[in-house]
Protein backbone atom coordinates (compact mmCIF):
# COMPACT_ATOMS: atom_id res chain seq x y z
CA UNK A 1 0.00 0.00 0.00
CA UNK A 2 3.04 2.27 0.32
CA UNK A 3 4.81 1.07 -2.84
CA UNK A 4 4.92 3.04 -6.10
CA UNK A 5 1.36 4.10 -6.87
CA UNK A 6 0.14 2.30 -3.73
CA UNK A 7 -3.11 3.08 -1.99
CA UNK A 8 -1.65 5.40 0.64
CA UNK A 9 0.72 7.34 -1.59
CA UNK A 10 -1.59 8.36 -4.42
CA UNK A 11 -2.12 12.06 -5.18
CA UNK A 12 -4.53 13.94 -2.92
CA UNK A 13 -7.29 13.72 -5.53
CA UNK A 14 -7.25 9.93 -5.17
CA UNK A 15 -6.07 9.57 -1.59
CA UNK A 16 -7.67 7.51 1.17
CA UNK A 17 -10.32 10.16 1.92
CA UNK A 18 -11.79 9.48 -1.52
CA UNK A 19 -12.39 5.84 -0.55
CA UNK A 20 -13.61 5.77 3.06
CA UNK A 21 -14.84 8.09 5.79
CA UNK A 22 -13.16 8.31 9.19
CA UNK A 23 -14.20 10.29 12.24
CA UNK A 24 -11.76 13.00 11.19
CA UNK A 25 -13.60 13.44 7.89
CA UNK A 26 -17.07 13.08 9.43
CA UNK A 27 -16.98 16.30 11.45
CA UNK A 28 -14.66 19.01 12.78
CA UNK A 29 -16.13 18.14 16.17
CA UNK A 30 -13.69 15.21 16.30
CA UNK A 31 -10.66 17.48 15.93
CA UNK A 32 -12.22 19.82 18.47
CA UNK A 33 -12.49 16.94 20.94
CA UNK A 34 -8.83 16.03 20.38
CA UNK A 35 -7.93 19.67 20.98
CA UNK A 36 -9.78 19.53 24.31
CA UNK A 37 -7.99 16.29 25.17
CA UNK A 38 -4.66 17.97 24.42
CA UNK A 39 -5.53 20.85 26.74
CA UNK A 40 -6.60 18.41 29.48
CA UNK A 41 -3.30 16.57 29.07
CA UNK A 42 -1.45 19.87 29.31
CA UNK A 43 -3.24 20.68 32.56
CA UNK A 44 -2.66 17.20 34.00
CA UNK A 45 1.07 17.70 33.40
CA UNK A 46 1.01 20.94 35.36
CA UNK A 47 1.26 23.27 32.37
CA UNK A 48 4.73 22.44 31.01
CA UNK A 49 6.66 25.04 29.04
CA UNK A 50 6.20 23.07 25.84
CA UNK A 51 3.75 20.36 24.83
CA UNK A 52 3.64 18.14 21.75
CA UNK A 53 0.89 16.54 19.71
CA UNK A 54 1.94 13.53 17.65
CA UNK A 55 -0.53 12.20 15.06
CA UNK A 56 0.51 8.69 14.00
CA UNK A 57 -0.92 7.63 10.66
CA UNK A 58 -1.61 11.24 9.80
CA UNK A 59 -2.91 10.69 6.26
CA UNK A 60 -2.95 14.10 4.61
CA UNK A 61 -2.70 15.97 7.94
CA UNK A 62 -6.44 16.55 8.27
CA UNK A 63 -6.61 15.90 12.02
CA UNK A 64 -3.67 18.13 12.91
CA UNK A 65 -5.07 20.90 10.71
CA UNK A 66 -8.37 20.69 12.57
CA UNK A 67 -6.78 20.55 16.01
CA UNK A 68 -4.57 23.57 15.36
CA UNK A 69 -7.62 25.51 14.19
CA UNK A 70 -9.58 24.52 17.30
CA UNK A 71 -6.91 25.49 19.84
CA UNK A 72 -7.14 28.94 21.45
CA UNK A 73 -4.81 31.67 20.25
CA UNK A 74 -1.50 31.56 22.05
CA UNK A 75 -1.65 27.87 22.97
CA UNK A 76 1.85 26.73 22.13
CA UNK A 77 2.05 23.21 20.75
CA UNK A 78 4.60 21.40 18.64
CA UNK A 79 2.68 19.35 16.07
CA UNK A 80 4.14 16.22 14.48
CA UNK A 81 2.58 14.22 11.65
CA UNK A 82 3.90 10.67 11.39
CA UNK A 83 3.16 9.25 7.95
CA UNK A 84 5.05 7.26 5.31
CA UNK A 85 3.38 9.10 2.43
CA UNK A 86 4.84 12.41 1.25
CA UNK A 87 3.97 15.69 2.94
CA UNK A 88 0.93 17.22 1.20
CA UNK A 89 1.24 20.61 -0.44
CA UNK A 90 -0.16 23.55 1.50
CA UNK A 91 -0.05 21.90 4.92
CA UNK A 92 0.24 24.27 7.88
CA UNK A 93 3.97 25.03 8.25
CA UNK A 94 3.71 24.47 12.00
CA UNK A 95 3.33 20.75 11.33
CA UNK A 96 6.56 18.74 11.24
CA UNK A 97 6.30 15.77 8.84
CA UNK A 98 8.09 12.60 9.97
CA UNK A 99 8.24 8.94 9.00
CA UNK A 100 8.75 7.78 12.61
CA UNK A 101 7.41 9.11 15.92
CA UNK A 102 9.80 11.47 17.69
CA UNK A 103 11.26 10.28 21.00
CA UNK A 104 11.23 12.02 24.37
CA UNK A 105 7.80 13.60 23.92
CA UNK A 106 5.78 15.36 26.59
CA UNK A 107 2.16 15.64 25.52
CA UNK A 108 -0.37 13.64 23.51
CA UNK A 109 0.30 10.79 21.09
CA UNK A 110 -2.84 10.14 19.02
CA UNK A 111 -3.29 7.29 16.52
CA UNK A 112 -6.63 7.32 14.71
CA UNK A 113 -7.19 4.24 12.54
CA UNK A 114 -3.48 3.47 12.37
CA UNK A 115 -3.16 0.09 14.06
CA UNK A 116 -5.70 -1.57 11.73
CA UNK A 117 -3.24 -1.00 8.88
CA UNK A 118 -0.23 -2.43 10.70
CA UNK A 119 0.08 -5.76 8.80
CA UNK A 120 -0.57 -9.03 10.60
CA UNK A 121 -0.55 -12.69 9.69
CA UNK A 122 -3.85 -14.54 9.51
CA UNK A 123 -4.28 -18.01 11.00
CA UNK A 124 -6.98 -20.52 10.06
CA UNK A 125 -7.90 -23.88 11.57
CA UNK A 126 -7.51 -26.71 9.07
CA UNK A 127 -9.64 -29.87 8.83
CA UNK A 128 -7.83 -31.32 11.86
CA UNK A 129 -8.24 -28.16 13.90
CA UNK A 130 -4.56 -27.17 13.53
CA UNK A 131 -3.95 -23.41 13.24
CA UNK A 132 -2.06 -22.68 10.03
CA UNK A 133 -0.82 -19.48 8.43
CA UNK A 134 -2.94 -18.23 5.54
CA UNK A 135 -0.84 -17.53 2.45
CA UNK A 136 -2.14 -15.10 -0.17
CA UNK A 137 -1.29 -14.43 -3.81
CA UNK A 138 -0.78 -10.71 -4.32
CA UNK A 139 -2.07 -10.65 -7.89
CA UNK A 140 -5.63 -11.75 -7.14
CA UNK A 141 -5.94 -12.46 -3.42
CA UNK A 142 -6.21 -16.24 -3.84
CA UNK A 143 -5.49 -18.05 -0.54
CA UNK A 144 -4.12 -21.36 0.68
CA UNK A 145 -3.13 -22.76 4.06
CA UNK A 146 0.56 -22.88 4.87
CA UNK A 147 2.69 -24.08 7.77
CA UNK A 148 1.31 -24.57 11.29
CA UNK A 149 1.47 -21.51 13.52
CA UNK A 150 4.31 -21.88 16.01
CA UNK A 151 6.55 -20.05 18.45
CA UNK A 152 5.63 -16.57 19.61
CA UNK A 153 2.68 -16.41 17.22
CA UNK A 154 1.19 -19.58 18.71
CA UNK A 155 1.69 -18.20 22.21
CA UNK A 156 -0.07 -14.97 21.20
CA UNK A 157 -3.03 -16.92 19.82
CA UNK A 158 -3.31 -18.98 22.98
CA UNK A 159 -3.32 -15.88 25.16
CA UNK A 160 -5.38 -13.47 23.08
CA UNK A 161 -7.33 -15.25 20.35
CA UNK A 162 -7.53 -19.02 20.88
CA UNK A 163 -9.04 -20.78 17.89
CA UNK A 164 -11.80 -23.24 18.70
CA UNK A 165 -10.39 -25.90 16.41
CA UNK A 166 -13.40 -25.76 14.12
CA UNK A 167 -12.26 -25.87 10.47
CA UNK A 168 -12.35 -22.45 8.82
CA UNK A 169 -12.23 -20.43 12.02
CA UNK A 170 -9.74 -17.58 11.73
CA UNK A 171 -7.70 -15.21 13.83
CA UNK A 172 -5.48 -12.24 13.05
CA UNK A 173 -2.21 -12.54 14.96
CA UNK A 174 -1.77 -9.10 16.49
CA UNK A 175 1.85 -9.29 17.68
CA UNK A 176 3.11 -6.64 15.20
CA UNK A 177 0.41 -4.24 16.38
CA UNK A 178 1.26 -4.87 20.01
CA UNK A 179 4.90 -4.07 19.25
CA UNK A 180 4.03 -0.98 17.21
CA UNK A 181 1.82 0.35 19.99
CA UNK A 182 4.40 -0.36 22.71
CA UNK A 183 6.98 1.55 20.64
CA UNK A 184 4.58 4.47 20.17
CA UNK A 185 3.76 4.71 23.88
CA UNK A 186 7.46 4.39 24.63
CA UNK A 187 8.17 7.68 22.86
CA UNK A 188 6.40 9.50 25.69
CA UNK A 189 8.36 10.84 28.62
CA UNK A 190 5.07 12.03 30.10
CA UNK A 191 1.54 12.45 28.82
CA UNK A 192 -1.19 10.42 27.18
CA UNK A 193 -1.23 7.94 24.30
CA UNK A 194 -4.52 7.20 22.53
CA UNK A 195 -5.29 4.60 19.86
CA UNK A 196 -8.69 4.81 18.14
CA UNK A 197 -9.82 1.94 15.94
CA UNK A 198 -12.51 -0.60 15.21
CA UNK A 199 -11.74 -3.25 17.75
CA UNK A 200 -12.83 -6.37 19.60
CA UNK A 201 -12.07 -7.98 22.96
CA UNK A 202 -10.94 -11.49 23.87
CA UNK A 203 -14.38 -12.50 25.11
CA UNK A 204 -16.00 -11.80 21.73
CA UNK A 205 -13.47 -12.28 18.93
CA UNK A 206 -15.17 -12.78 15.53
CA UNK A 207 -14.90 -16.48 14.60
CA UNK A 208 -13.96 -15.87 10.97
CA UNK A 209 -11.71 -12.85 11.47
CA UNK A 210 -12.18 -9.34 10.10
CA UNK A 211 -9.74 -9.02 7.20
CA UNK A 212 -11.27 -6.90 4.43
CA UNK A 213 -10.58 -4.19 1.88
CA UNK A 214 -12.04 -0.78 1.06
CA UNK A 215 -12.05 1.09 -2.23
CA UNK A 216 -14.35 3.59 -3.88
CA UNK A 217 -16.46 4.03 -0.75
CA UNK A 218 -17.38 0.37 -0.34
CA UNK A 219 -16.07 -2.86 1.13
CA UNK A 220 -14.17 -5.04 -1.34
CA UNK A 221 -12.10 -8.21 -1.32
CA UNK A 222 -8.76 -7.73 0.42
CA UNK A 223 -6.36 -8.09 -2.52
CA UNK A 224 -2.85 -6.92 -1.49
CA UNK A 225 -1.91 -5.32 -4.80
CA UNK A 226 -1.97 -1.68 -3.64
CA UNK A 227 -5.28 -0.78 -5.25
CA UNK A 228 -7.39 -0.96 -2.09
CA UNK A 229 -7.08 -0.41 1.63
CA UNK A 230 -6.34 -3.73 3.37
CA UNK A 231 -7.44 -3.65 6.98
CA UNK A 232 -8.49 -5.74 9.97
CA UNK A 233 -10.00 -4.92 13.37
CA UNK A 234 -7.63 -4.50 16.30
CA UNK A 235 -7.28 -6.49 19.52
CA UNK A 236 -6.90 -3.33 21.58
CA UNK A 237 -6.84 -5.30 24.83
CA UNK A 238 -3.67 -7.04 23.65
CA UNK A 239 -2.16 -3.70 22.65
CA UNK A 240 -2.98 -2.33 26.09
CA UNK A 241 -1.14 -5.19 27.77
CA UNK A 242 1.83 -4.72 25.44
CA UNK A 243 2.09 -1.07 26.40
CA UNK A 244 2.09 -1.96 30.08
CA UNK A 245 4.50 -4.88 29.70
CA UNK A 246 6.93 -2.68 27.79
CA UNK A 247 7.53 -0.70 30.96
CA UNK A 248 4.78 1.92 30.79
CA UNK A 249 3.64 2.81 34.28
CA UNK A 250 0.38 4.71 34.16
CA UNK A 251 -3.37 4.37 33.93
CA UNK A 252 -5.00 2.33 31.17
CA UNK A 253 -8.57 2.63 29.95
CA UNK A 254 -10.50 0.96 27.16
CA UNK A 255 -13.61 2.92 26.16
CA UNK A 256 -15.97 3.13 23.25
CA UNK A 257 -15.80 6.26 21.14
CA UNK A 258 -19.27 7.11 22.39
CA UNK A 259 -17.97 7.11 25.98
CA UNK A 260 -14.71 8.92 25.19
CA UNK A 261 -16.28 11.69 23.13
CA UNK A 262 -19.05 12.07 25.70
CA UNK A 263 -16.40 12.94 28.28
CA UNK A 264 -15.09 15.54 25.85
CA UNK A 265 -18.48 17.16 25.33
CA UNK A 266 -19.56 15.49 22.06
CA UNK A 267 -22.96 13.96 22.82
CA UNK A 268 -25.23 14.47 19.81
CA UNK A 269 -28.16 15.96 21.75
CA UNK A 270 -30.70 18.01 19.80
CA UNK A 271 -30.91 21.70 20.73
CA UNK A 272 -34.08 22.83 22.57
CA UNK A 273 -36.94 23.53 20.19
CA UNK A 274 -37.53 26.86 21.91
CA UNK A 275 -34.28 28.11 20.36
CA UNK A 276 -35.90 27.87 16.92
CA UNK A 277 -38.25 30.73 17.75
CA UNK A 278 -35.83 32.89 19.72
CA UNK A 279 -32.77 32.47 17.45
CA UNK A 280 -33.51 30.51 14.26
CA UNK A 281 -29.96 30.84 12.89
CA UNK A 282 -28.42 29.53 16.10
CA UNK A 283 -30.95 26.69 16.13
CA UNK A 284 -30.05 25.58 12.61
CA UNK A 285 -26.35 25.72 13.45
CA UNK A 286 -26.87 23.77 16.68
CA UNK A 287 -29.01 21.21 14.86
CA UNK A 288 -26.32 20.69 12.24
CA UNK A 289 -23.69 20.25 14.95
CA UNK A 290 -25.91 17.78 16.78
CA UNK A 291 -26.28 15.72 13.62
CA UNK A 292 -22.51 15.56 13.17
CA UNK A 293 -22.03 14.63 16.80
CA UNK A 294 -24.68 11.92 16.49
CA UNK A 295 -22.72 10.31 13.66
CA UNK A 296 -19.52 10.32 15.72
CA UNK A 297 -21.16 8.60 18.70
CA UNK A 298 -23.71 6.40 16.94
CA UNK A 299 -24.15 2.84 18.18
CA UNK A 300 -23.47 0.39 15.41
CA UNK A 301 -21.19 2.93 13.72
CA UNK A 302 -18.35 5.25 14.68
CA UNK A 303 -19.53 5.34 18.28
CA UNK A 304 -18.57 1.68 18.67
CA UNK A 305 -14.91 2.30 17.83
CA UNK A 306 -12.50 1.51 20.64
CA UNK A 307 -10.37 4.10 22.43
CA UNK A 308 -7.27 2.77 24.18
CA UNK A 309 -5.90 5.45 26.52
CA UNK A 310 -2.62 5.02 28.42
CA UNK A 311 -1.03 7.65 30.62
CA UNK A 312 2.69 7.93 31.23
CA UNK A 313 4.13 9.79 34.22
CA UNK A 314 1.27 12.30 34.54
CA UNK A 315 -0.41 13.82 37.56
CA UNK A 316 -3.52 11.74 36.74
CA UNK A 317 -1.55 8.48 36.71
CA UNK A 318 -3.25 5.61 38.48
CA UNK A 319 -3.88 1.91 38.48
CA UNK A 320 -6.41 2.18 35.66
CA UNK A 321 -8.13 -0.92 34.39
CA UNK A 322 -9.01 -2.86 31.28
Buried (B, 14 or more C-beta within 10 A) or exposed (E): BEEEEBBBBBEEEEBBBEBBEBBBBBBBBBBBBBBBBBBBBBEBBEEEEEBBBBBBBBBBBBBBBBBBEBBEEEEEBBBBBBBBBEBBEEBEEEBBBBEEBBEEBBBBBBBBBBBBBBEBBBBBBEEEEBBBBBEBEEEEBEBEBBEEBEEEBBEBBEEBBEBEEEEEBBBBBBBEBBBBBBBBBBBBEBBBBBBBBBBBBEEEBBEEBBBBBBBEEEEBEBBBBBBBBBBBBBBBBBBBBBBBEBEBEBBBBBBBBBEBBBBBEBBBEEBEEEBBEEEEEEBEEBEEBBEBBBBBBBEEBBBBBBBBBBBBBBEBBEEBEE
